[in-house]
Structure formats: C-alpha cells, structure tokens
Amino acid sequence: MLIWKTGTDGARNFVSSGFFNFTGNDINNPNEDWASLIHPDDLNKYVKIYYEAIELGKPFKTRYRVRSKEGKYRWILEAGVPVNYVFDSSNPANPGYVGICIDITMYIRFRKILRERLHIYRNVFEINNFAILIIDTENLSIIDANLAARKFYGFSRKQLKKMKIVDIITGIDISREIEKIIEEKQRLLFLAHTLKNGEKKYVKVQCSLIHVMSEKLICMMMDENIDKTQIIEQLEYKDYHDELTGLFNRKYFDEELKRLNNEFQLPLSIIIGDVNSLKLINDTFGYDKGNDVLKTIAKILRNSCRKGDIICRTGGDEFALILPKTREKDAAKICNRIKEKCKSKDEKLIQYSIALGTATRTKKSEDMITVCKRAEDRMYKNKLSEGTSLRSSFINSLKKTLEERTWETEAHADRMKNRALKLGKLLGLSNEELDELALLASLHDIGKIGIPDSILSKKGILTNEEREIMKKHCEIGYRIAAACPELSSIANAILCHHEHWDGNGYPQGLKGKEIPITSRIISVIDAYDAMTNDRVYHAAITKEKAIAEIVNFSGKQFDPKIVNAFLKMMKEES
C-alpha cells in the first residue's frame, strides 16, 4: 500500500516510500512518474475520473493497472478524498487531496477464476438431465433449482425459490430426514413429490450435504427411472411402521381397529403394554441404551405372538397388540409368555420388563375403544404394583454395582448414615429430614454409575477433561432420583451435595443457605470419611489431620454451623 497527497492544483506533491517498493523507481516528480506507469488502456479513464473528482471536490475510487518493478502490470485500487473531508468538513476550501493505492491483483485473479468456475458449475447444474434442488438446512427453503427441476415441478425458478421443500414433498417428515442427511452426509430417499398441477410423482432422491462458506446446504438429485410399485410400497411401509423397532405404528393400530370392527373377528383381545422404568434407564445409561431396551422388547413381543397377531408400538414406551379370534384366557397366556421371555433377557443392571393389561371383546355391540380403555386401565394397575418392586430392585442393583466399581462399600454407607443421623439430630432436624438424610447418606453418589470406569478407578490425578466428566455424577444422580418416586425427595439434595458454602462448588454454584441442609451435612461427613479411609487416589490420613482440614475449610467449602456441630460430635465419639 502507498499513500499520496496533492496540492490545490491536484498535482501530487508527495508519494510514500511504497512507490519505490512497488515500481523500483526513484520519486522525482510523483505526479508524472506515476502516470507514466499506468497501462495505456486505463490512462484516459483514470485521468478523467481523477480530475473530475478534484474539480468537484468529491471523493473518488477507481481500479486500473500499473507497471511494477518486475515489468508486469498489476491491478491497483485507488481511493482519494479532499483534505477537508478529513480535517474540517465545514470548510468548503479545497487545499488538496489525500489517498491510498492498494495492490488488488490477487483479488482480481481469484475473482476471475471463481467466476470461470462458477460459470462451469452453473452450466453443469443447468444442463444436467436430473432435476436438482439446493436446500437451505436452516429453514428448509429452496435456494436454487435447475432447468430439469423447473420442468419436473412445473414451477419457475422464481416460484420455487419462494417455496420450502415441505411444500412439494408429502407423506414423510422431511425435516427429520434433513437432520439425518446432515449427520450421515449422504442419504438415498424415496419421496412423493407434488407437482404444480397437483399430480403426485414418486421418485428416488439422492441427497448430499454440501458446504458453501459457513452454510450447510443439501443437494437433492431426483431420478424418475425407478420401479413406481416398489417406491409406493416403501412409502407405505414407512407410513405404517415404527422406524426404531420395525413394528406397526399408532396409525396402523387405529386403522386395524376399524377394519377388524366386525363379528367375524370375535372374540377379539387387546393387550396394552408400557415398558417399566424406561425413563430411569434413559436417565442412568442414556437414550441409546433405552432404545436398545425398546428394540429388545419389540423382538420379545414378536417371538411371543402368533402369526396373524398385530403388534404395534403406539408411543415412546407404549405397545399395543390386537389378537383376532382370541379368548381372554389365551391372551393371558401370551402375556405370561412375554413376561417369561423378558425375565430371560435380564442383565445385571437392566431389567427387561413391560406392564401388560388385556381385555376381550366378545360382542359386536361392545365399543372397540371401550375395550382398549379397559385393557389400558388393567395395564396401569399392574404397572403400579410392579413398578415399586422393579425400581427397588434396580436401585439395589445400582448400589451393588457402585460398590464393585468404587470405594462406596457397605461399610462406607453405614458410617455415612450413622454419622449423618447423629449430626442431623445435633442440628435439630425434623424426623422427615432425618429420614431423607439417611437415604441421602447411602445414595448421594449414585450418579457415579454413569461415569466411565477409567475415570472412577484412576489412581493418578484426573485431567481437567476427566474432572469435568466426574462432576456430571451429581446431575446423573439427580435424574435417577427424580425418576423414582421413592427417591424423588432427595433428588435436589443429590444434585447439590458438591456445592460449597462460599459459592465455589458445582454444578450450580449455590451459596450458603441456598444449598439444602442435608447436602451441607453430607458434604462434611463425606469429606471426613474420604480423608480417613484409603481411596484409589490417596492413602488415609489421621482423624486429627482430617478434622483440622474440615476446620480449615469452614466458611469456604463447609457451613460453619455444621462444622461446629461436627466437632462436638467427634469429641463425643472420642
């Protein structure tokens, strides 16, 4: 870049040292020397723009070519403004101009190459025999369509660019498919397209994710050269089937109830099922494991039913079976078969369990919806009776697994519980709070079941990333407890048991009495127990040193009132 300045006559009387660096010439007469280097084809245009601007006292900007010291012409962007624009815009006098010159040769070359390539791509895009749409993934709008696409749909480019892909594709949740395309980069779909004249066409669509600058776009290329019957069958399959399990869906279930609403199917039994503890499994192990449970249950239902039985997934954790020409006692046998197969699949921490209810329609006069409602009511009754024991069994399994994977032994839980209750009584907690405290002492670290073994059993110091993962055990524990009616009362206390009195704890950074008192008590008891017993990452220290540490962190990590009560309790113990 070089800087120049003119006098009142418009002649340049100063050019910066960039002139020499660019041209290789000494500066004797800046005005004439610079003009002599301008490309002959650009000189007249430059002189006209330059002097017209000076005569009118206005800013100007222009591009032209200048010969460099290598003897080659390079493109320059020059801009100039009257000095009074810079120093005193209220002064109409024009004492001269100041300006800059910037070498833009690479920009010009790049733009030329880009223009040429865009021209090639545009030609390829336009002359392609396949209909092509470009879709914006943010709002699903159509941002371009080639000639073949315009002919295929019957809309002009202008009309298509005002539309969204959902306006022309039917029979599918296209927004969900877009998410899958973004994830998988490429996807082959069979879609029904609505044309301008209202006609529907079924075509094979090759979808590809493309990146343009920071934008994510999707290129959809349509292929009409397909077996229409096969496409319609696939679309109908998707329309009536659950994607996760492959079973029939709610829509199919409702339509089959109407179709089978006749006397020839009697007796007709309905089984309604709801997977037990799915939320607990999702919150503890993640949705992938929850999906695995749903797929396993679906497989069990298939293997337990007969040919001709209709098996549907009607909701997130809900299933429904239609059993034509089936008596209630035979439907009950199928329910028992399902229960037995579920038990045979049980794992250490995962129980494959589904609450079932059945009802049978024996007369044509009975309303099908009423029969379904009766089966559903029986299912919920069974779910209530089964749920408590299942959750209790699940929690016991979690506790045992936690003992195996960490230092959370039964002895540790007993020590925690005994000291916590003593401390709680010293602090005047109510009976209800003491009950919660006893439960919290045993289960405050239950969320560690969701932390990888490599972190839980690591002997050395955790890395920052590992420490952040470990901190998540509070939130995991909260979700587990919140999903269990038996533990919901201590869910918040589990979430907060690593909060600090001074606000420097986690996960919420709560301070002082914002932290539940039961969490504050467990914080002191757990710290003392951790220091006075061997752990993977440190050897035990003496009781005296541990108590000194508790006192040292009073008012910081720990509630001072609870620390004072703890000291009194420990004095009584000794």
C-alpha positions as a printed Julia matrix, in Angstrom:
574×3 Matrix{Float64}:
   0.0     0.0     0.0
   1.19    3.55   -0.75
  -0.13    6.92    0.35
  -0.17   10.09   -1.74
  -1.08   13.76   -1.31
  -1.8    16.61   -3.75
  -1.67   20.38   -3.63
  -4.61   22.67   -4.51
  -3.88   22.2    -8.24
  -4.42   18.44   -8.0
  -0.8    17.62   -8.79
   0.75   15.05   -6.45
   3.47   16.5    -4.29
   4.01   13.51   -2.03
   4.08    9.75   -2.54
   5.1     7.34    0.25
   8.08    5.01    0.02
   5.7     2.26   -1.12
   6.02    3.85   -4.59
   9.69    2.82   -4.83
   8.98   -0.63   -3.39
   6.28   -1.17   -5.98
   7.86    0.39   -9.1
  11.58    0.27   -8.3
  11.86    3.95   -9.45
  13.09    6.96   -7.51
  10.48    9.66   -6.94
  11.4    12.85   -8.79
   8.01   14.07   -9.99
   5.36   11.94   -8.23
   2.53   13.09  -10.46
   4.24   12.44  -13.81
   6.21    9.38  -12.67
   3.04    7.61  -11.51
   1.04    8.5   -14.64
   3.82    7.11  -16.85
   3.4     3.68  -15.24
  -0.35    3.37  -15.82
  -1.43    0.9   -18.52
  -2.19    2.85  -21.77
  -5.67    1.33  -21.99
  -6.52    2.59  -18.49
  -4.82    6.01  -18.53
  -7.59    8.14  -20.11
 -10.27    6.61  -17.89
  -8.12    7.19  -14.8
  -7.26   10.81  -15.68
 -10.94   11.61  -16.35
 -12.14   10.15  -13.0
  -9.24   11.72  -11.08
  -9.57   15.3   -12.35
 -13.38   15.31  -12.38
 -13.33   14.39   -8.69
 -10.75   17.11   -7.91
 -12.71   19.7    -9.86
 -15.91   18.9    -7.94
 -14.11   18.44   -4.62
 -15.59   14.95   -4.1
 -14.14   11.59   -3.07
 -13.36    9.07   -5.78
 -12.46    5.4    -6.17
 -11.2     3.58   -9.26
  -9.28    0.5   -10.45
  -6.55    0.36  -13.07
  -3.29   -1.36  -13.99
   0.21   -0.14  -13.12
   3.59   -1.48  -14.27
   5.57   -2.93  -11.37
   9.37   -3.1   -10.99
   9.21   -6.65  -12.47
   7.83   -5.1   -15.67
   4.41   -6.71  -15.25
   1.13   -4.85  -14.88
  -0.68   -5.25  -11.59
  -4.17   -4.12  -10.6
  -4.45   -1.18   -8.21
  -7.45    0.04   -6.22
  -7.07    3.8    -5.64
  -9.25    5.98   -3.4
  -8.91    9.68   -2.63
 -10.76   12.27   -0.55
 -10.44   16.07   -0.24
  -8.35   17.06    2.76
 -11.27   18.98    4.24
 -13.2    15.68    4.47
 -10.51   14.54    6.84
  -9.67   17.63    8.86
 -12.51   20.16    8.53
 -15.67   19.11    6.73
 -17.23   22.55    7.41
 -14.51   24.31    5.39
 -15.54   24.49    1.7
 -11.98   25.3     0.59
 -10.11   22.52   -1.16
  -6.46   22.62   -0.12
  -5.77   19.26   -1.78
  -6.38   15.54   -1.67
  -5.06   12.55    0.24
  -5.39    8.99   -0.98
  -4.17    5.42   -0.94
  -3.3     2.8    -3.55
  -3.69   -0.93   -2.79
  -2.45   -3.84   -4.89
  -5.55   -5.97   -5.66
  -4.04   -8.19   -8.37
  -4.57  -11.42   -6.44
  -8.15  -10.44   -5.68
  -8.81   -9.79   -9.4
  -7.21  -13.09  -10.38
  -9.13  -15.01   -7.73
 -12.39  -13.38   -8.75
 -11.74  -14.25  -12.38
 -11.0   -17.89  -11.52
 -14.05  -18.03   -9.26
 -16.25  -16.51  -11.96
 -14.98  -19.05  -14.5
 -15.54  -21.97  -12.15
 -18.97  -20.73  -11.16
 -19.78  -20.45  -14.84
 -18.71  -24.08  -15.34
 -20.64  -25.28  -12.29
 -23.7   -23.29  -13.34
 -23.59  -24.85  -16.81
 -23.22  -28.35  -15.36
 -26.04  -27.63  -12.9
 -28.33  -26.24  -15.6
 -27.74  -28.83  -18.34
 -27.96  -31.85  -16.0
 -30.78  -34.15  -17.09
 -31.64  -34.95  -13.47
 -33.86  -32.49  -11.61
 -31.73  -30.84   -8.91
 -32.78  -28.71   -5.94
 -30.49  -26.92   -3.48
 -32.0   -26.72    0.02
 -31.07  -24.47    2.94
 -30.81  -26.7     6.03
 -31.67  -23.85    8.4
 -35.17  -23.03    7.17
 -35.69  -25.8     4.55
 -36.17  -23.17    1.81
 -35.32  -23.93   -1.83
 -32.47  -21.65   -2.83
 -31.96  -22.9    -6.39
 -33.43  -25.26   -8.98
 -32.01  -26.3   -12.34
 -33.89  -26.38  -15.65
 -34.79  -30.06  -15.28
 -36.28  -29.37  -11.83
 -38.3   -26.46  -13.16
 -39.71  -28.69  -15.91
 -40.33  -31.55  -13.46
 -42.32  -29.46  -10.96
 -43.86  -27.02  -13.45
 -42.77  -24.0   -11.4
 -40.4   -21.23  -12.46
 -37.11  -20.71  -10.62
 -38.57  -17.56   -9.02
 -41.61  -19.52   -7.76
 -39.51  -22.39   -6.43
 -37.17  -20.01   -4.58
 -40.16  -18.68   -2.69
 -41.08  -22.2    -1.54
 -39.83  -24.64    1.08
 -39.11  -28.3     0.46
 -42.06  -29.24    2.71
 -44.35  -27.54    0.17
 -43.6   -30.11   -2.51
 -42.7   -33.32   -0.63
 -45.51  -35.22    1.11
 -46.02  -38.38    3.13
 -42.82  -38.04    5.19
 -41.35  -35.89    7.96
 -38.79  -34.23    5.7
 -37.31  -32.07    8.48
 -36.32  -35.24   10.34
 -34.81  -36.66    7.15
 -32.79  -33.43    6.72
 -31.31  -33.96   10.19
 -30.25  -37.48    9.19
 -28.7   -36.2     5.95
 -26.64  -33.66    7.93
 -25.48  -36.45   10.23
 -24.79  -39.08    7.56
 -23.59  -36.66    4.78
 -25.43  -38.7     2.12
 -28.79  -40.44    2.05
 -30.98  -42.17   -0.53
 -34.71  -41.47   -0.14
 -37.88  -42.46   -1.95
 -40.2   -39.48   -1.84
 -43.6   -38.44   -3.15
 -43.42  -35.03   -4.89
 -46.42  -32.78   -5.52
 -46.24  -31.0    -8.88
 -47.77  -27.65   -9.83
 -50.77  -29.36  -11.44
 -51.48  -31.31   -8.23
 -50.13  -34.61   -9.58
 -48.0   -36.77   -7.28
 -44.81  -38.35   -8.57
 -42.74  -40.94   -6.74
 -39.01  -40.64   -7.35
 -35.67  -41.78   -5.97
 -33.78  -38.85   -4.44
 -30.01  -38.84   -3.85
 -29.35  -36.3    -1.08
 -25.86  -34.94   -0.36
 -24.66  -32.44    2.23
 -22.55  -29.61    0.75
 -20.73  -26.75    2.48
 -20.71  -23.27    0.96
 -18.7   -20.89    3.13
 -20.21  -21.34    6.6
 -23.56  -22.57    5.3
 -24.76  -26.17    5.17
 -26.81  -26.9     2.07
 -28.36  -30.08    0.71
 -28.27  -31.06   -2.95
 -31.27  -33.2    -3.94
 -30.99  -35.04   -7.25
 -34.19  -36.71   -8.5
 -34.19  -39.95  -10.51
 -37.53  -40.88  -12.12
 -36.14  -44.07  -13.67
 -37.4   -46.38  -10.91
 -39.98  -49.03  -10.19
 -43.01  -47.0    -9.08
 -44.62  -50.0    -7.37
 -41.52  -50.53   -5.25
 -41.46  -46.85   -4.27
 -45.12  -46.82   -3.26
 -44.58  -49.98   -1.2
 -41.62  -48.41    0.61
 -43.52  -45.19    1.29
 -46.48  -47.14    2.6
 -44.15  -49.2     4.78
 -42.74  -46.03    6.36
 -46.22  -44.64    6.76
 -47.38  -47.63    8.8
 -44.23  -48.76   10.63
 -42.23  -47.55   13.6
 -38.71  -46.69   12.49
 -36.9   -47.81   15.67
 -38.46  -51.24   16.2
 -39.91  -52.11   12.78
 -43.3   -52.83   14.38
 -46.53  -51.29   13.13
 -47.19  -47.76   14.39
 -50.13  -45.95   16.02
 -51.67  -45.03   12.68
 -51.78  -48.68   11.64
 -53.17  -49.72   15.03
 -56.07  -47.23   14.75
 -56.87  -48.32   11.18
 -56.78  -52.01   12.1
 -59.21  -51.41   14.97
 -61.67  -50.01   12.41
 -61.04  -52.8     9.9
 -61.5   -55.56   12.49
 -64.63  -54.0    13.94
 -66.88  -56.86   12.82
 -68.42  -60.04   14.26
 -66.15  -62.36   12.25
 -63.12  -61.5    14.41
 -64.8   -62.26   17.76
 -63.63  -62.9    20.34
 -61.01  -60.19   19.79
 -58.48  -59.46   22.53
 -56.42  -56.32   23.06
 -53.14  -56.22   25.01
 -51.79  -52.81   26.07
 -48.18  -52.64   27.29
 -45.95  -50.0    28.84
 -42.22  -50.59   29.36
 -41.27  -50.35   33.03
 -38.55  -47.96   34.24
 -37.59  -46.74   30.74
 -37.1   -43.16   31.97
 -34.84  -44.46   34.73
 -32.78  -46.4    32.18
 -32.58  -43.36   29.85
 -31.51  -41.05   32.69
 -28.93  -43.51   34.02
 -27.4   -45.01   30.89
 -28.53  -42.68   28.09
 -31.1   -42.88   25.31
 -29.06  -45.32   23.22
 -29.44  -47.94   25.93
 -33.12  -47.04   26.27
 -33.55  -47.6    22.53
 -31.82  -50.98   22.84
 -34.34  -51.94   25.55
 -37.25  -50.92   23.3
 -35.87  -52.97   20.39
 -35.37  -55.99   22.65
 -38.92  -55.71   24.0
 -40.2   -55.45   20.4
 -38.34  -58.64   19.49
 -39.8   -60.41   22.54
 -43.32  -59.38   21.52
 -42.77  -60.76   18.01
 -41.44  -64.07   19.35
 -44.29  -64.37   21.87
 -47.16  -63.79   19.46
 -48.73  -65.9    16.72
 -48.98  -65.4    13.0
 -51.85  -63.04   12.37
 -51.46  -61.12   15.65
 -50.92  -57.41   15.12
 -48.06  -55.88   17.14
 -47.68  -52.09   17.31
 -45.5   -49.51   19.02
 -48.05  -46.78   19.73
 -45.86  -44.31   21.65
 -42.47  -43.76   23.29
 -42.62  -46.71   25.71
 -46.1   -47.93   24.76
 -47.06  -51.04   22.79
 -50.42  -52.45   21.73
 -51.38  -55.88   20.4
 -54.53  -56.85   18.54
 -55.33  -60.56   18.74
 -58.21  -61.53   16.4
 -60.27  -64.62   17.32
 -58.54  -64.89   20.7
 -60.22  -65.63   24.04
 -59.2   -63.71   27.17
 -57.53  -66.77   28.74
 -55.42  -67.25   25.59
 -54.46  -63.56   25.64
 -53.41  -64.05   29.29
 -51.17  -66.96   28.2
 -49.47  -64.67   25.67
 -48.94  -62.06   28.42
 -47.3   -64.72   30.62
 -45.11  -65.82   27.71
 -43.97  -62.2    27.2
 -43.17  -61.85   30.92
 -41.1   -65.04   30.96
 -39.13  -64.07   27.86
 -38.43  -60.64   29.39
 -37.01  -62.26   32.55
 -34.74  -64.46   30.47
 -33.22  -61.31   28.9
 -32.49  -59.53   32.2
 -28.94  -58.25   32.65
 -27.03  -57.2    35.73
 -28.35  -53.65   35.73
 -31.09  -53.77   33.11
 -34.42  -55.49   33.64
 -36.5   -56.03   30.53
 -39.95  -55.53   31.95
 -43.27  -54.44   30.46
 -46.53  -53.89   32.33
 -49.4   -55.54   30.45
 -53.16  -55.29   30.56
 -55.63  -57.25   28.49
 -59.33  -57.06   27.63
 -61.53  -59.06   25.26
 -64.4   -58.03   23.02
 -66.98  -60.81   22.85
 -69.99  -58.98   21.39
 -70.31  -56.79   18.32
 -72.28  -54.28   20.42
 -69.19  -53.61   22.56
 -67.33  -50.46   21.57
 -63.74  -51.16   20.45
 -62.45  -48.01   22.17
 -64.03  -49.1    25.46
 -62.27  -52.47   25.2
 -58.94  -50.73   24.64
 -59.6   -48.45   27.62
 -60.32  -51.48   29.82
 -57.04  -53.1    28.77
 -55.18  -49.83   29.41
 -56.68  -49.47   32.91
 -55.6   -53.0    33.78
 -52.13  -52.27   32.44
 -51.78  -49.18   34.66
 -52.99  -51.14   37.67
 -50.32  -53.77   37.01
 -47.72  -51.09   36.38
 -48.35  -49.55   39.8
 -47.97  -52.88   41.57
 -44.89  -53.9    39.56
 -43.21  -50.5    39.47
 -42.21  -50.21   43.12
 -40.52  -53.6    43.31
 -38.82  -53.1    39.95
 -37.44  -49.69   40.91
 -36.34  -51.05   44.29
 -34.57  -53.94   42.57
 -33.0   -51.55   40.05
 -31.73  -49.21   42.8
 -30.28  -52.16   44.76
 -28.51  -53.3    41.58
 -27.13  -49.8    41.09
 -25.85  -49.71   44.69
 -24.18  -53.11   44.36
 -22.59  -52.17   41.06
 -21.39  -48.89   42.56
 -19.77  -50.81   45.41
 -17.96  -53.02   42.9
 -16.75  -50.09   40.78
 -15.81  -47.61   43.55
 -14.89  -47.36   47.22
 -18.61  -46.95   48.08
 -18.67  -50.1    50.24
 -21.49  -51.13   52.55
 -19.24  -50.17   55.48
 -18.79  -46.69   53.98
 -22.58  -46.35   53.6
 -23.12  -47.43   57.23
 -20.51  -44.96   58.53
 -22.03  -42.18   56.44
 -25.56  -42.97   57.61
 -24.67  -43.23   61.34
 -22.63  -40.02   61.44
 -25.12  -38.12   59.3
 -28.01  -39.03   61.61
 -26.03  -38.08   64.73
 -25.1   -34.76   63.19
 -28.64  -34.18   61.96
 -30.03  -34.71   65.47
 -27.46  -32.31   66.95
 -28.62  -29.71   64.42
 -32.3   -30.25   65.33
 -33.52  -31.73   62.04
 -37.11  -32.99   61.89
 -37.91  -36.7    61.62
 -38.76  -36.23   57.94
 -35.41  -34.5    57.3
 -33.59  -37.26   59.2
 -35.25  -39.91   57.02
 -34.13  -38.04   53.89
 -30.65  -37.63   55.36
 -30.31  -41.38   55.98
 -31.36  -42.11   52.4
 -29.03  -39.42   51.05
 -26.08  -40.82   53.01
 -26.43  -44.11   51.13
 -27.27  -42.76   47.67
 -25.64  -39.33   47.31
 -23.04  -40.71   44.86
 -25.43  -42.97   42.91
 -24.77  -40.87   39.78
 -21.23  -42.28   39.59
 -22.8   -45.35   37.98
 -22.85  -43.27   34.79
 -19.13  -42.35   34.94
 -16.61  -44.47   32.96
 -14.52  -46.99   34.94
 -11.32  -45.45   33.55
 -12.09  -42.27   35.49
 -13.61  -43.82   38.63
 -10.65  -46.17   39.19
  -7.86  -43.87   38.02
  -5.03  -43.82   40.55
  -3.39  -40.6    39.39
  -4.7   -37.05   39.26
  -7.62  -36.53   36.9
  -7.13  -34.29   33.87
  -9.34  -31.2    33.52
 -11.5   -33.03   30.98
 -11.83  -36.08   33.26
 -12.67  -33.84   36.2
 -15.5   -32.23   34.23
 -16.88  -35.68   33.37
 -16.66  -36.73   37.03
 -18.61  -33.62   38.08
 -21.55  -34.83   36.0
 -22.31  -37.53   38.58
 -24.37  -35.01   40.56
 -26.69  -34.38   37.6
 -26.87  -38.07   36.67
 -27.76  -38.91   40.29
 -30.4   -36.18   40.28
 -32.05  -37.62   37.15
 -32.04  -41.16   38.6
 -33.62  -39.99   41.88
 -36.14  -37.74   40.14
 -37.32  -40.69   38.04
 -38.05  -42.78   41.17
 -40.98  -41.77   43.39
 -39.15  -43.47   46.29
 -36.11  -41.21   45.82
 -37.62  -38.0    44.45
 -37.48  -36.34   47.89
 -33.66  -36.44   47.87
 -33.14  -35.65   44.15
 -32.28  -31.99   44.77
 -30.01  -32.84   47.7
 -28.08  -35.29   45.47
 -27.69  -32.55   42.86
 -26.32  -30.13   45.48
 -24.03  -32.3    47.61
 -20.89  -30.81   45.99
 -21.96  -27.18   46.33
 -19.74  -25.05   48.6
 -20.76  -22.63   51.34
 -18.83  -19.81   49.6
 -20.43  -20.48   46.2
 -17.39  -22.09   44.55
 -18.86  -25.58   44.27
 -20.73  -27.3    41.44
 -22.9   -27.85   39.44
 -24.93  -24.66   40.06
 -22.55  -22.53   42.15
 -25.09  -22.22   45.0
 -24.06  -20.32   48.12
 -24.83  -20.51   51.84
 -28.38  -21.49   52.75
 -29.32  -21.82   49.08
 -27.82  -25.3    49.49
 -30.2   -27.85   51.15
 -29.13  -28.51   54.74
 -28.99  -32.27   54.09
 -26.48  -31.63   51.27
 -24.4   -29.43   53.57
 -24.31  -32.15   56.22
 -23.35  -34.89   53.73
 -20.61  -32.61   52.35
 -18.85  -32.54   55.75
 -19.42  -36.23   56.59
 -18.32  -37.43   53.14
 -15.15  -35.29   53.17
 -14.15  -36.66   56.58
 -14.83  -40.27   55.58
 -12.9   -39.84   52.32
  -9.84  -38.46   54.15
  -9.77  -41.1    56.9
 -10.15  -44.15   54.63
  -7.95  -45.43   51.8
  -9.09  -44.43   48.33
  -7.7   -45.24   44.88
  -6.15  -41.8    44.6
  -4.77  -41.36   48.17
  -3.93  -43.15   51.41
  -5.9   -42.47   54.6
  -4.76  -39.68   56.94
  -5.23  -39.49   60.72
  -8.5   -38.36   62.27
  -6.76  -35.34   63.76
  -5.47  -34.16   60.37
  -8.85  -34.76   58.77
 -10.62  -32.71   61.46
  -8.03  -29.93   61.01
  -8.81  -29.89   57.27
 -12.55  -29.65   57.97
 -11.92  -26.69   60.3
  -9.6   -25.08   57.72
 -12.38  -25.15   55.09
 -15.12  -23.93   57.44
 -16.81  -20.92   55.85
 -15.33  -21.89   52.48
 -16.4   -25.39   51.47
 -18.42  -26.13   54.61
 -21.2   -24.45   56.59
 -19.52  -23.09   59.81
 -22.56  -24.03   61.96
 -22.42  -27.63   60.71
 -18.64  -27.77   61.24
 -19.09  -26.68   64.88
 -21.72  -29.39   65.43
 -19.43  -31.91   63.67
 -16.55  -31.03   66.04
 -18.85  -31.55   69.02
 -19.96  -34.9    67.64
 -16.38  -36.05   67.0
 -15.38  -35.02   70.54
 -18.18  -37.21   71.89
 -17.02  -40.12   69.66
 -13.52  -39.97   71.1
